[in-house]
Amino acid sequence: MTTQSEPEGGLLDPRPNAVIGERRRLVNLAYRLLGSLAEAEDAVQETYARWYAMTPRQQDAIESPGAWLTTVASRVCLDLLRSARSRRERYVGEWLPEPLPDHAEWLSGRPGGGTPDPADRVTLDESVTMAFLVVLESMTPAERVAFILHDVFGYPFPEVAEIVGRTPAACRQLASSARRRIAAPRVPAAPVSRHGAVVIRHLKQAWEAKDVSALVGLLDPDATVTADGGGLAAAALHPVEGAEQVARHLVGIACRATGLAFLERTVNGQPGLVVQHEGVTSAVLAFDVVGDRVRRIWVMRNPEKLRLWTAS
């Protein structure tokens, strides 16, 4: 990576700092496009590699480095999304987005030592809730990129069209199709309220008590639990459906493993749970709460997606 130099007149060139200053925004964009912080970081790294592969003259010819970086990062993510479809067909079990902790927990340090770069933090808002990210997974790569760029980051359709390689009119159609998916009943209309956090606490207590009846009373009749072990950790290969079945599934987990601790934590900006076994995080749970019932539970067991949660 190049370092900034001091030109004649003693004034530092602001462009290198401006380029590096785009990193957090690019990570935020890439995470929403890919649903994986690890892949997002790789995509941003590739974007910067392409920038620094250019000569200073080529860099100076770019009127807006931020726009250039956004275009390249979006195209890198678009290529990754297209290739991800075939990769996920070979994935063991269900694939879920990588869960993110609260910023305070995030900055307490990554597993294996070392402090995470604040520039890598993802802004936790309604566009990164687990329910939202799961629906994004149902979109085509072009729909997802068009929707995120326009509706979440506010890019005009002519700029989106240049990135996606479609006409502005086609990009409008892509975003419209994506909005219909977001507006479907399975997507919560608003973030989980404080009341929702109370529901999660009651579910935690019922789970700790291995109380099937209490769990059933907290679950929507059509509740589902979806787990992601990635072939690296024990997890249900298919969603478990129905309140009774979900309750018995959760109690079965608690009965099979001794020494489990259930901790209330923020997951992707929403109330969630972390399960630890002998002090080590073994699962992270995100929830979709509707009224006073839990409708959906997402369980992350894949250790490769728990790196931000593993005790240092």
N, C-alpha and C positions, 0 to 999 in steps of 0.2 A: 504494500500500500504506500502510496506516495505521501510525502509530508508537505505542509504548506510552506512556501518560500516567501521571502520578503522582497518585493519588487522595488524599483526605484521610487524614492520619496518616502521609504520607511513604512509604508502601509501594507499590512498583511492582506493577502488575497482572501476575501470572505468565501469564495466558492467551495474550497474543500470542507470547511465547517458546515456550509449549507447542505452539501451532499451527504455528509455523515449524519447531519441533523434529520434527514429523512428516514432514518432507519426505523424508528418506532412506528411511524405511520405505515411504512411498508410491511412491517411485521404484523400490525393490526389488519391490514388488507389481506395479506397472505394467509393468516390464520382463518379468517372468515371464508376465504376461497377454498381452503384445503381441509379445514377441520382438524389439523394436526400442527402443533407448535413446532415439532421437530422438522416436519416438511416445510413449514413456513420459514423457519430459520435457514434451511438449506436453499430455499428459493430466493430469499433476500441475499444470501451469500453469493449465489450465482449472479444475481443482478449487479452486485457491486463488483464482482470479478469482471463482468463485461464492461463496466464503466472504466475500471482501472486498466483494462486491456487496451483502451484507446490512447492515442497520443494526446499530449496537452493541447495541440492544435485542434484535434477532433473534439475534445471536450469543450474547448472555448467556442467552437462553432455551434454548440447546442444552446439555444436561447433559454430554455427552462430545464435545468438538470432534474428538478423534482418531477416534472411531467415525463421526462425521458425515463427516469427510474420507475415511475408508476407504470408506464407502458411496458417496459421490459419485464418487471415483476409480474404483471398481470398475464403476459404471454407465457412466461415460465410456468406460472400456476395453471394456466389453461392447458398447456402440454402435459403437466403432471396429472391434472384431472382426467384427461383423455386416457392416459396410460394406467391410471389408478383403477379404471373400470375392469380391465382384464386382470390386474393384480388382485383385486378384491374378490373376483370370482374364484380365486384359489385360496382365499383367506379362510382359516379354520374358524368356523362359527360366525357369529354376527360381528360386523365392523361398526364401531362407535367412534365419534369424535373424541379427541384427547381432552380430558377435563382439566380445567384451570382452577387453581386455588385463589383465595383472596389475596390482594396485593401485599398485605402485611405478612401473610404466611409465605408468599412467593419470595419476598425480599429477605426472609430469614435465612436463606441459603439453599442452594441446590444440593441434591444428594452427591456424596463423594467429595464434599468440600467445595469451597469457592462460592462466591456471591454472584447471583445472576445480574446481568447488565440491565439497569432500569430501562434502557432503550428496547429491551426485548419484551417488556410487559405489554399485555394486551388490555386495552380499555374494556372493562367489564360492563356492558350495557345489554339491552334487550336483544341485540343482534348476535350475542354469543351465548345465550341460554342454550342448554342442551336440547330442549325441544325445538328451538329454531334451527340449530345446526343439523339435527337429525333430518328435518324437512329439507334443508339445503342439499342433503345427500340424495334426495329423490329427483333433483333437477338434472338436466343435461349440463355438461360443462359450460356450454355457451350461455344457457339460461342463468346459471349461477354467477358467472362473471358479469353478465349484463346487469343482473339485478343488484349485486353487491356494489358494483361501481356506480350505478345510477341512483338506486334507492337508499343505499346506506352511506356511500361516500359523496354523493351529489355531483358526479361527473355528468356533463351533458351528453346526450345520445350521439352527436357527431364524434366526440372524443372516444366514447365507448365503441362506436363502429370501427374506428381506426384500430383499436386494440384487438377487437374480436375478429375483424376481417369480414364484417357484414355491413349492410347499408344501415343508416340511422333508423329507417322504417322497420327493418328486420330486427334491430336491437330493441325497439319499442315493443314489438311482438314478443320477443324473448322475455323481457322484463314483465310484460303483462301476464304471460303464461306462468312465470315464477310467482307473481303476486297471487294468482289463483290458488297455487299450492299453499302459500303462506296463510291465505284466508280460510283454508279448509278447517273444519271443526277440530281436527286433531292438534292444531296449533293454538296454544293459549293466547288469549287476547291481551293479557297484561302479565307483568312479572308477578311472582308469588308474593302475596301480602304477608304482613306480620302474622295474620291468622294462619296462613299456610305454614309458617315456621313452627307454629304451635302444633299443627297437625303432624309435621315431621318429628317433633319431639315426642309426641304421644306414640307414633309408630316406633320410634327408637326404644321407648320404654316397653312397649308390648313385645318387641323383638327380643330385647334383653330377658324378658320374663318368659319367653317361648310360649306366649299366649296366642294360640291360633284364633280363638274367638275374638279377642280384642283387635288383632290384626285385620280380620275380615271386616270388622266394624269400621275400620279406618280406610279400607280400600274400596274403590269404585267396583261395582259388580263385574265390569268388563276390564278390570285392571290387568296390566301386562308388566312383566319384568323381562328386560333384554340385557344379556350379559356379553361382554367382550373379553375373552381370554387369549385370543390370538394364537391358540395352540401352545401357549407358554405357561398357562395357569388353568386350573380346573374351573370350568364355567359351563353353564347350559349352552348347548350348541344352537338351540332354537328358543324363541320367546316362550315364556310360561304365561298362560292366559287364564283369566278368571280369578276372582277374589279368593276363593277357597284354595285353589291350586297355588296361587302366589303366596298366600299365608303359610301353607304347609312347606313350600319350597324354602322360604326364609327361615322357618323354624328348623327345618332339616339341616340347613347350613350351620345354625347356631348349635345344634345338637352334635353334629359331626366334629366340629372344631372346638377345642377347649381353649380357654385363655383369650377369648376375643374381647376387644374393647370397642365400643361404638361411640364415636365422637361427632358432635355437631359442628359442621364446618360449612363455609361458603364454597359452593361449586358453580363455576361459571356465573358468578354474581347472584346466585340463588341459594336458599337454604338446602343443605345436603348433609350427607353422613360420610364419615371415613371409618372404615373397619381396620383395626390393627390387631395383629397377632404377635404377642410377645414384644410389643413396642414397635413393630415394623408394619407399615401400611400395606395391606393386602388387597384392599378394594376401596373404591370411591363411588358413592351413589348419588345420582342426580334424580330429581323428582319433578313430575308434573302434577300439581295440586289443583283440583277443581272443586270449589266450594269447601267442604270439610272432608273431602275424600282424596286419596291418592289415586290418580288414574294411570300413570305410567312411572316405571322405575327403570333407570339405566344403571347398570353395574359395570364399572371398569375394573377388570382383573389383570389385563395385559400389563406386565411389569415395564414394558418399553414405553407405555403411555402413562406411567405413574412416577416418572422420574422427578417431577416437581413436588411430589407428595411423600417420597421416601424420606424417612427420618435421617438427618445427617449425623 
